[in-house]
Amino acid sequence: MKPIKETTFIEAIAAAIQKEKNDFEFYIQISDKLHDGNVKDLFAQIIEYMDENIKFIEEIYTQATGKQLPNLKQLSQIEKFHSSTIQKIMDKLDRNYSDQISDDELQAIQLALKEAEDTRDFYGSIRSKFKDPNLLLLFQKLHAFAESNVTLLEAQLMYIQQETTPGIKYYWEEELSA
């Protein structure tokens, strides 16, 4: 394996797109298990964002190179993206995919949050490994995407935990009920 800092721009683009596609499928699996409601709607929103993220990654490539992104399936037969250092590292991020997915909203949010935090932390740490401004931009944007997913999931988790924790009284509730 070559050092991560020798990752080419196209390898990083291919790995990022594959990660987004994997996460897309993961969130669809979670969403499919859930009953209709706010949590399922949140997952639909995140899934939509992931589709937009893939398009944005393609735009980063186009802006950086002045060319349309090549067909990665065809190019991977030559470039062997699946065996690139960055792809092998990013594949390890998918450890949460093997966890049991249930229809419990709290467990679904916690599982998705664990995945989103792993992704955010990875993108946050890997961007310091590169000097190429295109790679820096790519991983900076991916970090921001992952951070927004973490924020959405954390907010939903806090809401569910407040909703399901009996007996929590806030100081202002007495005044509201008076």
Backbone bond lengths (Angstrom), bond angles and torsions (degrees), N, CA, C in turn:
res aa  C-N    CA-C-N  psi(-1)  N-CA   C-N-CA  omega(-1)  CA-C   N-CA-C  phi
1 M - - - 1.454 - - 1.525 108.96 -
2 K 1.309 114.54 134.04 1.462 117.76 177.41 1.529 109.56 -81.30
3 P 1.321 117.04 157.69 1.472 119.97 179.48 1.529 111.55 -59.84
4 I 1.317 115.89 148.14 1.465 121.71 -177.37 1.523 111.25 -59.90
5 K 1.333 117.53 -33.46 1.462 119.85 -177.85 1.527 112.60 -68.30
6 E 1.327 117.48 -11.54 1.464 121.65 176.66 1.533 112.38 -93.01
7 T 1.311 116.80 9.69 1.461 121.81 178.18 1.523 109.50 -60.99
8 T 1.310 116.02 132.58 1.465 119.69 176.62 1.523 109.37 -83.42
9 F 1.312 115.14 161.36 1.458 120.62 -179.67 1.527 110.73 -60.39
10 I 1.321 117.15 -43.67 1.470 120.37 -178.29 1.531 110.29 -67.25
11 E 1.337 118.47 -34.75 1.471 120.36 175.90 1.526 110.55 -63.83
12 A 1.324 116.17 -42.83 1.469 120.44 179.33 1.522 110.78 -65.48
13 I 1.316 116.99 -42.05 1.470 121.33 178.30 1.527 109.68 -61.12
14 A 1.331 116.43 -47.95 1.469 120.73 -179.00 1.529 110.84 -61.87
15 A 1.328 117.35 -42.91 1.468 120.88 179.98 1.527 110.95 -66.25
16 A 1.326 116.76 -40.78 1.470 120.51 179.90 1.523 111.04 -64.87
17 I 1.312 116.66 -42.94 1.469 120.07 178.61 1.524 110.20 -64.55
18 Q 1.325 116.92 -42.14 1.468 119.85 179.03 1.522 110.90 -63.30
19 K 1.330 117.10 -40.90 1.469 120.78 178.11 1.520 110.52 -62.38
20 E 1.324 117.63 -44.35 1.466 120.96 178.62 1.530 110.60 -62.28
21 K 1.332 116.95 -40.88 1.470 120.47 178.62 1.526 110.82 -64.84
22 N 1.333 116.77 -41.91 1.466 120.22 178.32 1.523 111.08 -62.98
23 D 1.332 115.72 -44.54 1.465 119.54 178.36 1.523 110.87 -64.63
24 F 1.312 116.76 -39.43 1.465 122.66 177.44 1.529 109.50 -54.56
25 E 1.331 116.53 -50.28 1.470 121.69 179.29 1.531 111.44 -63.84
26 F 1.321 116.52 -40.23 1.463 121.84 179.13 1.527 110.56 -60.95
27 Y 1.316 116.93 -47.03 1.465 120.78 -179.58 1.530 111.53 -68.89
28 I 1.307 117.58 -32.19 1.473 120.09 174.94 1.530 109.67 -64.90
29 Q 1.334 117.11 -43.10 1.467 120.26 178.49 1.525 110.83 -60.34
30 I 1.319 116.04 -42.51 1.469 119.20 178.17 1.520 109.78 -64.33
31 S 1.313 116.81 -48.21 1.464 121.99 -177.91 1.524 111.60 -59.35
32 D 1.323 116.42 -40.97 1.465 120.64 -179.08 1.530 112.52 -62.37
33 K 1.323 117.53 -26.88 1.469 121.18 -179.78 1.527 112.49 -81.39
34 L 1.325 117.10 -21.43 1.464 120.87 -173.27 1.518 112.51 -83.97
35 H 1.320 114.50 153.96 1.460 121.35 174.10 1.526 108.11 -80.78
36 D 1.321 116.41 157.26 1.463 120.18 178.63 1.524 110.07 -57.13
37 G 1.318 115.43 141.66 1.462 120.34 179.24 1.513 111.13 154.55
38 N 1.323 115.23 -168.50 1.462 121.36 -175.28 1.520 113.59 -60.62
39 V 1.316 117.02 -41.12 1.461 120.06 -177.05 1.527 110.30 -68.56
40 K 1.311 116.59 -43.90 1.467 119.81 177.36 1.531 109.76 -62.06
41 D 1.326 117.11 -38.93 1.467 121.06 177.12 1.525 111.25 -63.31
42 L 1.327 116.74 -38.75 1.461 120.65 177.59 1.524 110.44 -61.59
43 F 1.322 116.57 -44.32 1.458 119.54 178.98 1.528 111.17 -64.56
44 A 1.312 117.39 -36.66 1.470 120.31 176.17 1.525 110.16 -61.64
45 Q 1.318 116.36 -39.61 1.464 120.91 178.79 1.530 110.75 -65.96
46 I 1.324 117.15 -44.66 1.468 120.88 179.35 1.525 110.49 -63.88
47 I 1.318 116.98 -40.27 1.465 121.32 178.18 1.525 110.05 -61.03
48 E 1.313 116.39 -42.24 1.465 120.70 177.84 1.529 110.55 -62.83
49 Y 1.327 116.98 -41.66 1.465 120.94 177.63 1.524 111.06 -61.10
50 M 1.323 116.70 -39.02 1.462 119.93 -178.38 1.519 111.17 -65.38
51 D 1.310 116.22 -38.22 1.458 120.03 176.12 1.530 109.75 -62.57
52 E 1.322 116.33 -41.91 1.466 120.81 177.22 1.528 111.08 -66.27
53 N 1.334 117.40 -35.46 1.460 121.16 178.43 1.521 111.21 -61.53
54 I 1.326 116.96 -41.46 1.463 120.67 179.15 1.524 109.71 -61.40
55 K 1.313 116.77 -44.08 1.471 120.11 177.58 1.522 111.00 -62.63
56 F 1.324 116.73 -38.50 1.454 120.81 179.69 1.530 110.92 -66.80
57 I 1.325 117.47 -39.71 1.469 121.46 176.95 1.526 109.48 -60.66
58 E 1.321 116.50 -42.44 1.465 120.56 177.11 1.528 110.75 -62.00
59 E 1.331 117.05 -39.24 1.468 121.12 178.28 1.528 111.38 -65.51
60 I 1.322 117.66 -38.47 1.467 121.02 177.19 1.520 109.38 -59.42
61 Y 1.327 116.53 -43.37 1.463 120.42 178.60 1.528 110.37 -62.02
62 T 1.318 116.60 -47.40 1.466 121.16 -178.35 1.524 111.04 -61.87
63 Q 1.319 117.16 -44.01 1.465 120.22 179.73 1.526 111.42 -65.45
64 A 1.316 117.24 -38.13 1.461 121.07 -177.10 1.525 112.72 -73.80
65 T 1.331 116.11 -36.34 1.470 119.45 -173.88 1.520 113.58 -105.17
66 G 1.322 116.39 -18.62 1.460 119.53 -175.58 1.518 112.59 77.51
67 K 1.327 116.66 7.09 1.469 121.91 -179.46 1.521 109.92 -123.21
68 Q 1.317 114.43 156.99 1.462 120.92 173.81 1.524 108.44 -70.52
69 L 1.322 116.57 144.61 1.460 120.64 177.69 1.525 108.95 -62.05
70 P 1.338 117.29 127.53 1.469 118.87 179.03 1.525 111.15 -69.68
71 N 1.307 116.04 165.07 1.457 121.55 175.80 1.529 107.71 -65.56
72 L 1.319 116.04 110.92 1.466 120.30 -174.23 1.522 112.74 -69.97
73 K 1.326 117.42 -28.45 1.470 119.21 177.74 1.522 110.21 -64.74
74 Q 1.321 116.44 -44.52 1.461 119.87 178.68 1.524 110.93 -69.49
75 L 1.316 116.05 -43.57 1.455 120.77 -178.06 1.525 111.82 -66.81
76 S 1.324 117.61 -29.79 1.469 120.46 -177.88 1.525 111.89 -66.84
77 Q 1.315 117.40 -23.02 1.459 119.72 176.76 1.526 110.53 -68.09
78 I 1.327 116.17 -28.15 1.459 121.16 178.21 1.530 110.24 -91.37
79 E 1.313 116.07 -48.11 1.465 122.61 -173.18 1.526 113.96 -81.06
80 K 1.321 118.11 -21.24 1.470 122.62 -178.32 1.532 111.19 57.04
81 F 1.331 116.16 51.87 1.461 121.45 -179.22 1.520 112.33 -57.42
82 H 1.337 116.00 -36.43 1.468 119.69 -176.72 1.525 112.61 -62.60
83 S 1.332 117.39 -18.58 1.464 119.85 179.55 1.528 112.40 -109.33
84 S 1.331 117.45 10.30 1.467 119.44 177.74 1.528 109.27 -69.86
85 T 1.303 115.81 154.44 1.467 120.93 -179.16 1.517 111.02 -57.12
86 I 1.316 116.47 -46.67 1.461 119.45 -177.14 1.526 111.33 -65.21
87 Q 1.327 117.33 -37.03 1.466 119.57 179.04 1.522 110.70 -67.06
88 K 1.327 116.69 -40.43 1.468 119.67 178.86 1.523 111.05 -63.14
89 I 1.328 116.29 -39.71 1.465 119.61 178.16 1.525 109.99 -67.78
90 M 1.322 116.84 -44.03 1.464 120.38 -178.47 1.524 111.59 -66.54
91 D 1.320 116.99 -30.25 1.469 119.90 176.61 1.526 111.24 -61.88
92 K 1.325 117.09 -30.36 1.467 120.80 178.60 1.524 111.50 -68.64
93 L 1.323 117.16 -22.27 1.462 120.52 177.27 1.523 111.74 -67.00
94 D 1.298 116.42 -19.68 1.460 121.44 -175.47 1.529 112.83 -82.21
95 R 1.313 117.48 18.15 1.472 121.49 -177.37 1.520 112.64 -61.55
96 N 1.323 117.56 -26.53 1.465 121.05 -178.26 1.528 112.63 -77.26
97 Y 1.318 116.94 -15.42 1.461 120.20 -178.09 1.519 112.16 -63.62
98 S 1.318 116.68 -26.91 1.464 119.61 -176.75 1.530 112.58 -85.09
99 D 1.328 117.39 -7.51 1.468 119.96 177.58 1.524 110.00 -67.14
100 Q 1.313 114.79 151.60 1.463 121.04 179.83 1.527 110.17 -67.21
101 I 1.311 116.10 126.65 1.461 121.89 177.23 1.523 107.65 -98.26
102 S 1.335 115.21 127.10 1.460 118.91 179.95 1.520 109.99 -121.55
103 D 1.323 114.97 178.25 1.465 119.38 178.96 1.530 111.69 -89.28
104 D 1.325 117.13 5.01 1.457 121.81 177.99 1.533 109.09 -76.42
105 E 1.322 116.50 120.73 1.464 121.07 -175.26 1.523 112.41 -61.86
106 L 1.313 116.83 -41.54 1.461 120.69 -179.09 1.529 110.70 -62.97
107 Q 1.329 116.63 -46.85 1.466 120.33 178.62 1.528 111.24 -64.19
108 A 1.316 117.04 -38.34 1.466 120.94 179.25 1.522 110.81 -62.27
109 I 1.323 116.26 -45.77 1.464 120.77 179.00 1.527 110.25 -63.70
110 Q 1.325 117.18 -43.92 1.466 120.51 -179.13 1.525 111.50 -62.87
111 L 1.314 117.35 -41.80 1.461 121.49 178.74 1.528 110.77 -65.35
112 A 1.312 116.58 -46.42 1.465 120.57 179.12 1.524 110.90 -64.42
113 L 1.313 116.85 -37.61 1.463 121.09 179.35 1.524 110.60 -65.13
114 K 1.327 116.28 -40.87 1.466 120.04 177.91 1.532 110.01 -60.27
115 E 1.316 116.86 -43.55 1.468 121.51 178.54 1.530 110.76 -64.44
116 A 1.313 116.99 -45.66 1.469 121.27 -178.37 1.530 111.16 -64.95
117 E 1.325 117.11 -39.21 1.472 120.17 178.33 1.523 111.12 -66.30
118 D 1.326 117.54 -42.28 1.469 120.79 176.74 1.523 110.29 -58.40
119 T 1.318 115.94 -45.94 1.465 121.18 -178.65 1.522 110.51 -64.03
120 R 1.323 116.65 -47.77 1.471 121.01 179.45 1.526 111.01 -58.53
121 D 1.319 116.39 -47.08 1.460 120.52 -178.10 1.527 111.16 -63.91
122 F 1.324 116.62 -39.74 1.460 120.54 178.24 1.524 110.48 -62.53
123 Y 1.320 116.86 -51.47 1.462 119.70 -179.37 1.524 111.46 -62.02
124 G 1.315 117.03 -35.05 1.458 120.48 178.64 1.521 112.54 -66.06
125 S 1.322 116.42 -37.38 1.466 119.02 -178.14 1.525 112.85 -85.17
126 I 1.310 118.15 -32.26 1.466 119.46 -174.87 1.526 112.89 -74.70
127 R 1.305 117.37 -27.57 1.467 118.29 -176.70 1.522 112.13 -62.77
128 S 1.320 118.11 -23.37 1.466 120.45 178.75 1.530 112.45 -76.29
129 K 1.309 117.32 -8.22 1.464 121.25 -177.86 1.530 112.91 -83.45
130 F 1.327 117.08 -10.72 1.461 120.45 -172.30 1.522 112.22 -117.19
131 K 1.324 114.66 147.09 1.460 121.25 174.19 1.533 110.95 -103.79
132 D 1.311 117.01 -21.66 1.465 121.84 -179.98 1.531 108.88 -62.38
133 P 1.341 117.86 121.73 1.469 119.92 -177.99 1.531 113.23 -61.25
134 N 1.325 117.31 -29.15 1.465 119.87 178.19 1.530 111.17 -68.65
135 L 1.330 116.40 -40.34 1.467 120.12 177.16 1.526 110.55 -68.95
136 L 1.322 116.38 -39.20 1.470 119.86 177.07 1.521 110.50 -60.18
137 L 1.332 116.67 -46.52 1.467 121.14 179.15 1.526 110.56 -62.00
138 L 1.321 116.57 -46.39 1.463 120.91 -179.56 1.526 110.78 -55.96
139 F 1.326 117.14 -52.11 1.461 119.61 -175.77 1.525 112.40 -74.54
140 Q 1.310 117.43 -26.42 1.468 120.04 173.48 1.528 109.55 -65.11
141 K 1.328 117.15 -44.98 1.470 121.11 179.23 1.526 111.12 -67.00
142 L 1.324 116.81 -42.37 1.466 119.91 178.95 1.529 110.84 -63.07
143 H 1.315 116.65 -38.29 1.464 120.65 176.31 1.527 110.09 -61.70
144 A 1.325 116.62 -43.33 1.473 120.59 179.08 1.530 111.04 -63.77
145 F 1.335 117.23 -40.91 1.472 120.69 177.46 1.528 110.04 -60.24
146 A 1.333 115.46 -48.21 1.468 119.98 -178.27 1.528 110.75 -64.96
147 E 1.317 116.81 -37.75 1.470 120.83 178.62 1.528 110.60 -62.58
148 S 1.324 117.18 -39.33 1.471 119.04 179.08 1.528 110.97 -66.87
149 N 1.333 117.48 -36.22 1.468 120.14 175.77 1.526 110.85 -64.75
150 V 1.326 116.53 -42.49 1.467 120.47 178.19 1.526 109.89 -59.85
151 T 1.319 116.76 -45.41 1.466 121.17 -179.04 1.524 111.48 -61.23
152 L 1.327 116.85 -45.47 1.467 120.50 178.55 1.529 111.47 -61.58
153 L 1.315 116.00 -45.23 1.464 120.46 -178.34 1.528 111.69 -68.31
154 E 1.329 117.25 -39.43 1.466 119.98 177.92 1.529 111.04 -63.50
155 A 1.319 116.32 -41.66 1.468 119.75 179.30 1.527 110.75 -62.36
156 Q 1.331 116.52 -43.45 1.464 120.08 179.18 1.526 110.76 -66.38
157 L 1.327 116.53 -39.16 1.463 120.63 178.46 1.529 110.67 -62.21
158 M 1.314 117.29 -45.12 1.470 120.26 178.88 1.521 110.60 -62.17
159 Y 1.312 117.16 -40.37 1.461 121.08 179.03 1.528 110.69 -62.25
160 I 1.322 116.14 -46.99 1.470 120.36 -179.35 1.523 110.48 -63.84
161 Q 1.315 116.97 -42.43 1.459 119.94 -179.03 1.525 111.45 -65.07
162 Q 1.310 117.78 -37.82 1.461 120.38 176.87 1.522 110.73 -67.71
163 E 1.321 114.63 -39.48 1.465 120.81 -177.77 1.526 111.62 -67.37
164 T 1.332 116.50 -33.59 1.465 120.17 -173.75 1.521 113.72 -99.80
165 T 1.323 117.74 -2.65 1.460 120.19 179.73 1.517 108.78 -95.56
166 P 1.341 116.83 106.13 1.466 119.51 -178.01 1.524 110.92 -72.15
167 G 1.307 114.69 149.68 1.447 120.07 172.90 1.510 116.27 84.57
168 I 1.323 118.44 -2.12 1.457 118.85 177.48 1.519 107.95 -74.10
169 K 1.304 114.88 123.52 1.466 120.88 177.87 1.517 107.66 -121.94
170 Y 1.289 115.78 132.84 1.450 121.06 176.22 1.517 108.84 -99.86
171 Y 1.319 116.79 153.08 1.463 121.30 -174.40 1.518 113.07 -58.65
172 W 1.302 117.88 -28.13 1.466 120.23 -177.66 1.529 113.34 -84.11
173 E 1.323 117.46 -12.57 1.459 120.22 -176.77 1.525 112.55 -65.72
174 E 1.323 116.85 -33.62 1.465 119.39 178.87 1.521 110.77 -63.04
175 E 1.327 116.12 -40.10 1.463 120.06 179.96 1.525 111.39 -69.89
176 L 1.330 116.56 -33.49 1.464 120.20 179.78 1.519 111.59 -69.17
177 S 1.321 116.53 -34.23 1.464 119.41 -177.39 1.529 112.40 -87.56
178 A 1.316 117.51 -6.58 1.477 120.65 -178.91 1.509 112.41 -79.54
